[in-house]
Amino acid sequence: MADLSINFAGIKSPNPFWLASAPPTNSGYQVQRAFEAGWGGAVWKTLGDPIINVSSRFAAVSFNGQRVAGFNNIELITDRPLDVNLKEIEETKKKFPDRALIASLMVEPKQEKWHEIVKKVEAVGVDGLELNFGCPHGMAERGMGSASGQVPDLVEKQTFWAKEVANTPVIVKLTPNITDITVTAEAAVRGGADAVSMINTINSLAGVDLDSWNTIPHVGGKGAHGGYCGPAVKPIALNMVGECARNQRISVPISGMGGVSNWQNAVEFMLMGATGVQICTAAMHHGFRIVEDMIDGLNNYLDEKGIANVMDLVGKSVPNYSDWGNLDLNYKIVARINQDTCINCNKCHIACEDTSHQCIDMLKDTSGKSYLKVREEDCVGCNLCSIVCPVEDAITMVELPHEQPPMTWNERQTALGLLKQSEVDTVK
């Protein structure tokens, strides 16, 4: 059995699976149930001045038969008194001393406010603090959450204020509702952050009811934008984790989240630079016991790979993640159709003929039986046919030998003298 324990910015956890700050971590009862199920850590639902939540606050987007492909919420931070939360945090930590227990915090961008809440939560024995600069709705309208997280100077300043009095590691949770998340991640590092976590939820509207014309969800006929999460956001989150992991100015551990639904997703995030992952929507959809499959699956994967410690996964794919200008323009793959498994549904032909490069021909053999064949000289290796094919491995993408030496766009432009000096420096 591989060692699944992680050390995240000095915070130890028996495995990399943490519950994210959200409805599943709203109370001691819930977090203790999660720890009993096997979760390695939990980030308590965000603490601050208690608010009043609305009724009708969740919505989901289902796609092609999959329930909760995406999840939308307009819920805010804790609606319970701070002293009640602190009492339950202290009790939970005493019952589960080996689990990572992190307090998520959100207060006004004032130094004294940050000092006050940091001291209070650290007094009950938390292992770390997560500063919530990501919530895109409700709190943002009050100058907190993503309203702070979209301003690098505020991210840096508030991180610094928390660090002034903090004795435990400070994690900064970043908003994805920004053009370049590395800018705010760098600001967090300048402010002294021990780690960053990403992504928080994405601005969204789940839908509109075609009969009533109300938004989904609605509160008495009125709607508002909410935060989007779940499997649908995983590609966005994975990119942002990778962008931060390959940025040398962001030299702190990353806690990855955004659509993590199984052990395979967790491995992807860790390969792209996350030391551990946080999970919310999958737990809300299937319950806390999903962590058992995640632990078993990760164990088996590491054993099959001959990897002794899960920390050895962290960042292994980051060197492969680059800019478009560094990709080999002379690399060539083509599609090939396996006639033994092809069911002649013609989806590949239709997709290629209508929306790609018209290189799949419909032919007949000597017996008059129809079959499909790729004209490899015209195939650009776009992958579309293999993506739309409903039969596993009926279409494979095959790498062809290099006819010319590897050459990137940046190399080509440099050779032609077309890159500006600033671009040349960036390439180097």
N, C-alpha and C positions, 0 to 999 in steps of 0.2 A: 504494500500500500504506500502510495506516495504521500509526502508531507504536504497537506493542504493549508497549513498555517501561513499567515502573511504578517509582515511588519509594515504598516502603512504610516509613514512619517512618525515612527515611534509608537504607534498604536498597534498592539498585538491582537490578533484574531485567529481562532482555530480554523477558519476557512474564509475564502474571499467573498462569500455571499452575505451582503448586508441588506436590510430593509431600508429603503429611502425614506426621508422625511415626508410623511403623507398620512392619509387616513389610517393605514395599517399600524402606525406607530403613535396613535393618539393617546394611549393610556398604558399604565403599567400592566394591566390585565392582558392587553394585546401583545405587548413586547415580551412579556414573560411566556405567553403561549408560543410566540415565535421562537424564543430561545429553547424552549422545551422540544420544539420540532427540529431544531438543529441549526438555525441561522447563526452565523458567526458574529454578527453585529447588527446594530440598528441605529438609525439617526432619528431621534425623537421628533415628533411633529413640531413645527417651528414655534418657538416661544417668543413672546413679546407682550405688549398690552393686549389682553383678550378682546376679540371682536365678536360681532353678531353675524353668524352665517345665514345665508338664505336657504329656503326650502326649494327643492328641485335644483340640484347642483351638478349632476353628472350626466354625461351623454356618451354614446359610443358610435363608432363607425364600423359597420360590418361589411365585408367584401367577399363576394364569390363564395358564400357559405361559411366563411370564417367569422365567428363572433368576436367582437372587440379587437378588430385589426388596429383600430386607433381609439383612444380614450380622451375625452374632453371633460374638464371640470372647472367650476367657478367657485370652488371652496377656497377659503382663506386660511390663515394661520390658526393656532389653537383658540378655541372659544372657552377654554377652562382657565380658572385663576392660576397665576404663576405658582403660588405656594402649593397648590394641589399637585401640579405637575412635578415640582421639585421633590415633594415628598415621595411620589411614586417612582421617580428616577432613582432616588437614594435607595428605596426598598428593592428595586429591580437590580441595581448594581450589586447590592449585598447578596442577593440570591444567586446571581450569575457573575461572579467576579472574573471569570475567564473570557467573558464576551465583551466585545467592543461596544460601548454605549456613548453615543455622540449627541450633543445637544445642538439642535438647529436654532439659530437666533435671528431675529429681525426687529430692529428698533429704528427710531428716527436717526438721520445722519447727524448726531450730536455726540461729542466726545463723552460727556458725562453719562449719557444714556448707555453707550457701549460699556463704559467702565462699570456701571451699576449692574447690568445684567450678566456680564462675564463673571464678576465676583460672586454673584448669587448662585449661578449654575455650577461653577467650579467647586463651591463649598459643599455640594452634595455628592461629589465623587465621580463626575463624568470623565471619560477618557480623552475627550477632545471636543472642539467646538466647530460647528459649520455655520459660516455667515451666509445667510440666504439673500443673495443679490440677484435672484432669478425669477421670483414669482411675477408673472406678467399681468395679473389682473387684481383688481380690488386694492391691494396694498400699494401697487405702483401709482394709483391715483392719489395716494397719500404721501408720495415722495419716497417710498421704500421699495423693496423688491427690485424688479428690473429697472425701475426709474433710477435707482442708484447704480445698478449693475451695468447700465448702458453708458455710464460716464466714467472713463478711466480714472480721472482725478478723485472722484468719490470712492471708487473701489479701493484705490491706494490709501486714501486718507482714513477710511473706516477700518480697513484691515490694520493699519498702523495703530489706530485707537484701541482696537481689541488686543493687539499684541502688547500694548503698553502695560496691561495688567494681567494678561493670560499666563497661566503656568502650565497649561496643556496645549497640545498642537492645535493650530488654527487652520481650518480648511475653508477656502472661499468657494462657494457654489456659484457658478457663472450662468448667465442667461444666454440662450442661443439667439435671442431676438436682437441681433447685432450683425453688422456686416462682416467683421473679422473678430472671432472670439479670442485670437491670440493677443490682441491689443489689451483686452481687459485682464487676460491671464497674466500678461507681463506686468500690468499695474498691480495686481494682487501680489506678485512676487516682490515687486519694489516695496510694497507696504509691509513685507515681512511674512507673508503667508508660508506656512509649513507644507501646504498641499493645496490643490484645487480639485473641485468636483464638477462634473458636467455630463449631460446638459440638464438644465431645468426645462420646464415645459415651454412649448412653442405657441405663440399667439394663434388662436383658431376660433372658428365657429363650426360646430359639428354638423349643422344642417338647418333646413327650413321645412316645416310641415306644409305640404302642398294643399291641405284642406283648410287649415286655420290660418296659414301664413305666419304663424308664430315661429320664432327661432327655437332651436333645440339645443339645450333646454331653454325654458322660459320661466320667468317668475311673474305670475299674474299678468301674462301678456307682454312682458318686457324681457328682452334678452341682452346679453353682454358677451364680449369676447372672453374666452377662457384659455386654459393651458392644455396643450395637446401632448399626449405621450402614448406609450404602447408600441407594439411591433412596428407600426408604420413609420416611426421616427428613428428607428435604429440606424439606417444609413446616414442620416444627418448627424446623429450623435457620434457614430464611429469616425466620420470624417473629422469632426471637431476635436475628438480625442487625439487622432493621429496628427492633426495640424499642430496641436500643442506639444505632443510628445517629440516631434521632430524639430521643434524650435529650441535652440540652445539657450535662449534667454528665459525659458520656462523650465528651470532646473529643479522642479519639485515633483513629488509623486502625484498621480492623477487617480481619482476615484471616478470610474466610468459608469454612466447610467443613460437610459433612453432606449426603451424597447428590449431590454435584456429579459428573455423569456425562458431560456433553458441553458444547460451547461455549454452548449456549442456557442451561443451568443457570448457567454462569459469569456470563453477562450479567445474569441475574436477580439473582444475589448482588451484583454490582457496582452495579446500579441501586438495590438496597436498602441500599447504603452500604459494601459491602466494597471495599477497594482492590485486593485480589487474592483468589485462592481456593486452597485446599489440597484434594488429591484422594487417596483411598486405595482404596476398594472398587472403583471402576471400573478402576483399574490392576491390582488383584489379579484381576479378572474377565477383562480383555482384554489386559493387558500394557502396557508402556511406550509402544508405538507409537501409542496412542490420542491422544497429545498432538499428533500431526501433523494429525489431523482437527480437533482443537480450535483449533489455530493457524489453519488454513485457514478454518474456519467463522467464527471471530471476525474475521479479516481481511476476509472477504467481507461480513459484517454491517456492519462499520464503514464500508466503502466504499459500500455501498448507502445507509447513513444519512447519508453525507457527513461523517462524524466522523473527524478527523485523528489523534486521540490517544485511546487506550483509557481514559486517566484521566478523560476528559470524561464517561464513563458514570457515574462514582462518585456515588452518592447521588441521582441524578436522579428516582427514584420515591419517595424518602423524604417529600417534602412531601405526597404523596398518601396516606400511611399515617397513620391517625389513630385515635381512639377511637370506639367505636360511637355514643356520644352526640353525635358531631359529624357523623353521616351524615344526609343529607336525607330526611326522612320522606315528602316529597311527590314524590320521584323515582319514575317509573313505567316499567317495561318489561313487555312481554307476549311470549308465545311465538307464533310463526306457523309453520305447517307448509307446506312447499313440496310441492304435490301432484305435481309433475313428478319429484321425486327420492324421495319417500316410498315405501317398499317394503311398507307395511301390515303390519309385523311386530307392531304394537300394543303394543310395549314402553312407549311413552310413555303410552298410555291406561292400561295396567295400573299403571304407577308413579304416575300422577296419581290414578287412581281409588282405589287401595289406600292410598297413603301421602302424598298431597298434598292438592289442593283440588278434585278432581272437576270439572275444567273442560275436559276434552277429550271431545268427543262423537263417537260412531261413527255416521256417517250414510250414506245411499245417494243417488247422483245419479239422474237421470231414467232412466238405462239400467239401474239396479239395482246399479251398481258401488259397493262400500263405500269410504268415505274418512273421514279423521279431521279434525276442525276444532276449534280452540280457541275457547271462549267468552271473548272478551277482557275482558268486563266482570267476569268472575269470576277471571280469571288474576291471581295475585299476583307473577308474575315471579320465581319461586323458582329457575329454571334446571334443575329436575330432569329434565324431559322431554328437553331438549337434551343433558343429560349422559348419559342412558341410551340415546339414539338411536344405532344402529350406523352410520348413514349421515352422512358429513360434510356439514354445511350443510342437511340435510333439515329441521331445525328451527332457526330463528334467533330470537334475542331482540331485539326491536325497542323502541327508546326512544320513548315517547309525549310529546307536548308537555305542559309543566307546566300543570295546571288551576289550581293554587294556587302562590303564591310558595314558594321553598325554605324549609324549616323543619326544624331539628334537634331532637332530644329535649332537648338542653341548653337551647336557646333557648325551647322550650315550657315547660320546668320553671321557667326563670328568669322568664318572663312570668307564670307562675302563682304565683310566689313560693315554689316548692316545693324549690328547691335550697338546701342549707345554704351558709353563706358560704364554707366551705373548698372546696366543690365549685364555687362561682362563680369563686373565685380560680384553681382548676385549669383551668376552661374558658377563662378569660382568658389 
